[in-house]
Amino acid sequence: MKRMKFTVVCVKKCLFENGLVYSVRGYEMKDNLVFVNGVGVCRRRKIKEVKGKKDLEGFVGLSGFENVDGWWGAIESFIWRGERRKWLYEVKWEKEINEMYEGGV
C-alpha cells in the first residue's frame, strides 16, 4: 500500500478529527488506498487540476486552513511557483478497513 505524508500539522489534524481532508499536490496520482501515519488507511481520490486560488474556494472548510490565502501560501511553499501543475485530492479515512486491521485480520 502506498503512503501519503502530511507534514503540515493543521492538515493532518483536520483529517484525524473529521475523517476527511482536501490536499493539493504538485504531482498527479491515481485514486487509491493509502496509509497515513498516525491516521491509518485512507482513500485518496483526485478531484481536479488546480489553476488558481478560486479553484479551492469550495474546499477550504475541510483543508485544515482558515482561508484560501493561507492554504495557497502553504501550497506555494511546497510547490514552486510558475508553470508546475497542481492537483486537488480528497483523502478520506476508511472506517471499515481500519476496523478490520484493528481486529487482527
Secondary structure, 3 states (H helix, E strand, C coil): CEECCCCCHHHHHHHHHHCEEEEEECCCCCCEEEEECCCEEEEEEEEEEECCHHHHCCCHHHCCCCCHHHHHHHHHHHCCCCCCCEEEEEEEECHHHHHHHHCCC
